[in-house]
């Protein structure tokens, strides 16, 4: 039996719905986000989970608590699973960033793996802290199933690296919806197989707001 990781993004927040950058910012789940997560908790109620890990930010802890409650598991906080720190972009909309920091934003769009906003982190820096956490989780829970709750950017970077994709394209090629479920099976700490990606069938039919602007320019160029 492989080690199975249920990799989940936290539910929606008010800043998610306003399309604002909220990497290191503390923002709670919205009511919509709690409904999304409750639907996922019900979906996973009968799955056997050995442990629950989460980024220490409030929105990920609340997500982990809701999903973990039926399993009676204590949430293990992992600071290195936190979201990308967007530095001076934190709390701003994309339109504001493009207007006020256009050159910096253009460089980041071109190479988000190595370019960071002023005062923030690059994708390389996120992987340097998050990948060792994932490796340790797999080592400590061999042949078990574990819930890991993190963030949009961090999750996409982890999946890119674990599956051997060019991580420079993580924003163009991988999406990550609020309360989206991704399942990875590990034969060893470095050999992962993707079983499910960004599935939100547990809350299909719920009212949500979609933002075309969340996609990188790669998708919206004519």
LUMPA-922462 format. One line per 2 residues: number of its first residue (from 1); their letters; for each residue z negated, x negated, y of C-alpha. Coordinates in Angstrom, 2 decimals. Each point is the difference from the previous one (the first is absolute). Example, Ala and Ser with C-alpha at 12.3 -4.5 7.8 and 13.67 -1.06 7.14 Angstrom:
BEGIN
1> AS> -7.80/-12.30/-4.50 ~ 0.66/-1.37/3.44;
# end
This chain:
BEGIN
1> XX> 0.00/0.00/0.00 ~ 0.95/-1.46/3.40;
3> XX> -2.30/-0.03/3.01 ~ 1.03/2.94/2.15;
5> XX> -0.40/0.03/3.79 ~ 0.21/3.29/1.86;
7> XX> 0.99/-1.28/3.45 ~ -0.49/2.64/2.68;
9> XX> 0.51/0.16/3.72 ~ -2.68/1.87/1.96;
11> XX> 0.75/3.53/1.20 ~ 1.47/0.87/3.38;
13> XX> -1.91/-0.58/3.24 ~ 0.51/1.23/3.55;
15> XX> 1.70/-3.31/0.82 ~ 2.29/0.36/-3.03;
17> XX> 1.14/3.33/1.38 ~ 0.57/-1.51/3.47;
19> XX> 1.94/-2.94/-1.53 ~ -2.39/-2.59/1.46;
21> XX> -0.83/-3.43/-1.38 ~ -3.53/0.11/-1.42;
23> XX> -0.36/-3.08/-2.17 ~ -3.46/-1.30/0.87;
25> XX> -1.05/3.07/1.97 ~ -2.66/2.36/-1.32;
27> XX> 1.39/3.52/-0.22 ~ -1.19/2.76/-2.38;
29> XX> 2.14/2.12/-2.27 ~ 1.42/3.12/1.62;
31> XX> -0.53/3.41/-1.60 ~ 3.53/-0.29/-1.35;
33> XX> -0.85/-3.41/-1.43 ~ -3.07/1.36/-1.77;
35> XX> 2.09/2.75/-1.59 ~ 2.52/-2.58/-1.20;
37> XX> -2.74/-2.15/-1.53 ~ -1.79/2.99/-1.58;
39> XX> 3.27/0.92/-1.71 ~ 0.30/-3.55/-1.38;
41> XX> -3.64/0.07/-1.14 ~ 0.71/3.14/-2.00;
43> XX> 3.08/-1.62/-1.50 ~ -2.00/-3.02/-1.16;
45> XX> -3.13/1.90/-1.03 ~ 0.59/-0.45/-3.72;
47> XX> 1.23/-3.60/0.14 ~ -2.49/-2.57/-1.28;
49> XX> -0.84/-2.35/2.89 ~ -2.10/-3.09/-0.55;
51> XX> -0.56/-0.84/3.68 ~ 0.97/0.90/3.56;
53> XX> 0.80/-2.62/2.66 ~ 0.84/0.63/3.65;
55> XX> 0.61/-1.64/3.32 ~ -3.16/0.33/2.12;
57> XX> 1.61/2.09/2.75 ~ -1.26/3.55/0.29;
59> XX> 3.26/1.71/-0.96 ~ 0.30/-1.96/-3.24;
61> XX> -3.68/0.39/-0.91 ~ 0.19/3.77/0.53;
63> XX> 3.17/0.15/-2.10 ~ -1.65/-2.01/-2.79;
65> XX> -3.15/2.14/0.11 ~ 1.97/3.25/-0.35;
67> XX> 2.09/-1.30/-2.90 ~ -2.89/-1.82/-1.67;
69> XX> -2.51/2.86/0.22 ~ 1.01/1.75/-3.27;
71> XX> -0.39/-3.34/-1.80 ~ -3.47/-0.83/1.34;
73> XX> 1.05/-3.51/1.02 ~ -1.43/-2.07/2.85;
75> XX> 2.58/-1.22/2.53 ~ 0.39/-3.78/0.03;
77> XX> 1.00/-1.17/3.48 ~ 2.53/-2.80/0.23;
79> XX> 0.51/-1.26/3.58 ~ 3.19/-1.84/-0.96;
81> XX> 1.71/3.27/-0.94 ~ -0.07/1.11/3.63;
83> XX> 3.17/0.82/1.90 ~ 2.09/-2.43/2.02;
85> XX> -1.65/-0.72/3.35 ~ 2.59/0.91/2.63;
87> XX> -1.77/-1.82/2.81 ~ 0.99/1.26/3.43;
89> XX> 2.13/2.76/-1.55 ~ -3.03/1.80/-1.42;
91> XX> -0.12/3.68/0.98 ~ 3.39/-0.06/1.73;
93> XX> 3.06/2.03/-0.92 ~ 3.22/-1.69/-1.05;
95> XX> 1.68/1.10/3.22 ~ -2.74/-1.67/2.04;
97> XX> 0.26/-3.21/-2.00 ~ 3.77/-0.14/0.29;
99> XX> -0.31/0.52/3.75 ~ -2.86/-2.41/0.72;
101> XX> 0.55/-2.72/-2.65 ~ 3.70/0.31/-0.75;
103> XX> 0.70/-3.65/-0.93 ~ -3.07/-0.21/-2.22;
105> XX> 0.84/3.29/-1.69 ~ 3.62/-1.05/-0.61;
107> XX> -1.15/-3.24/-1.64 ~ -2.47/1.88/-2.19;
109> XX> 2.61/2.54/-1.05 ~ 2.26/-2.85/-1.08;
111> XX> -2.66/-1.87/-2.00 ~ -3.33/1.85/-0.43;
113> XX> -1.00/-2.40/-2.76 ~ -0.51/-3.02/2.27;
115> XX> -0.09/1.49/3.52 ~ -3.23/1.52/1.34;
117> XX> -0.78/1.96/3.17 ~ -2.07/-1.96/2.50;
119> XX> -3.58/0.00/-1.29 ~ 1.06/1.50/-3.33;
121> XX> 1.05/-0.99/-3.52 ~ 3.26/-0.77/-1.75;
123> XX> 0.90/1.30/-3.43 ~ -0.60/-3.47/-1.43;
125> XX> -3.57/0.05/1.27 ~ -0.60/3.43/-1.53;
127> XX> 1.31/-1.11/-3.40 ~ -2.13/-3.15/0.13;
129> XX> -3.15/2.14/0.06 ~ 1.06/3.10/-1.96;
131> XX> 1.74/-1.56/-3.02 ~ -3.08/-1.92/-1.20;
133> XX> -2.00/3.27/0.13 ~ 2.55/1.74/-2.20;
135> XX> -0.02/-2.90/-2.44 ~ -3.79/0.09/-0.23;
137> XX> -0.04/3.77/-0.56 ~ 2.46/-0.35/-2.87;
139> XX> -2.06/-2.84/-1.50 ~ -3.27/1.94/0.20;
141> XX> 1.35/3.25/-1.47 ~ 2.33/-1.08/-2.78;
143> XX> 1.51/2.89/-1.97 ~ -1.65/2.51/2.34;
145> XX> 1.21/2.25/2.80 ~ -1.10/-0.64/3.59;
147> XX> 0.52/1.85/3.29 ~ 0.81/-2.21/3.00;
149> XX> 0.19/1.69/3.42 ~ 1.64/-1.95/2.79;
151> XX> 2.56/0.44/2.76 ~ 3.71/0.49/0.62;
153> XX> 0.93/-3.56/0.93 ~ -2.38/-1.73/-2.38;
155> XX> 1.10/2.11/-2.96 ~ 3.69/-0.62/0.64;
157> XX> -0.54/-3.73/0.33 ~ -1.97/-0.08/-3.25;
159> XX> 2.66/1.93/-1.90 ~ 2.77/-2.22/1.40;
161> XX> -1.78/-3.17/-1.05 ~ -1.18/1.21/-3.40;
163> XX> 3.48/1.20/-0.98 ~ 1.79/-3.06/1.37;
165> XX> 1.85/1.71/2.86 ~ 0.90/-1.81/3.21;
167> XX> -3.08/0.99/2.00 ~ 1.90/-0.35/3.28;
169> XX> 1.56/3.35/-0.83 ~ -3.22/1.85/-0.80;
171> XX> 0.31/2.30/3.02 ~ 3.68/0.74/-0.62;
173> XX> -0.06/0.61/-3.73 ~ -3.43/1.46/-0.78;
175> XX> -1.65/3.06/1.50 ~ -3.63/1.00/-0.41;
177> XX> -1.06/3.56/0.79 ~ -3.56/1.08/0.79;
179> XX> -1.89/0.51/-3.30 ~ 3.06/-1.27/-1.87;
181> XX> -0.64/-1.15/-3.57 ~ 1.45/-3.21/-1.44;
183> XX> -0.79/-1.12/-3.57 ~ 0.31/-3.61/-1.16;
185> XX> -0.63/-1.23/-3.54 ~ -1.02/-3.64/-0.44;
187> XX> 0.60/-2.01/-3.17 ~ -1.68/-2.96/1.74;
189> XX> -1.21/-0.61/3.54 ~ 3.52/-0.94/1.11;
191> XX> 2.19/2.15/-2.27 ~ 0.21/3.50/1.42;
193> XX> 2.22/2.96/-0.83 ~ 0.55/2.89/2.39;
195> XX> -0.60/3.35/-1.73 ~ -0.07/2.32/3.02;
197> XX> 0.63/-0.54/3.70 ~ -1.20/1.94/3.05;
199> XX> -0.26/3.33/-1.81 ~ -1.26/2.92/2.10;
201> XX> 0.79/2.87/-2.35 ~ -3.71/0.93/0.06;
203> XX> 0.36/1.29/3.56 ~ 3.60/1.15/0.10;
205> XX> 0.23/3.23/1.94 ~ -2.81/-0.90/2.40;
207> XX> 1.10/-0.07/3.65 ~ 0.61/-3.58/1.15;
209> XX> 1.64/-1.65/2.97 ~ 2.82/-2.41/-0.78;
211> XX> 0.94/-2.80/2.40 ~ 3.43/-1.56/-0.26;
213> XX> -1.31/-2.69/2.37 ~ -2.38/-1.26/-2.70;
215> XX> 3.02/-1.51/-1.71 ~ 1.12/-3.43/1.17;
217> XX> 3.18/-0.39/2.01 ~ 1.78/-1.00/-3.20;
219> XX> 0.03/3.71/-0.90 ~ 0.84/1.48/3.39;
221> XX> 2.85/-2.24/1.12 ~ 3.31/1.89/0.23;
# end
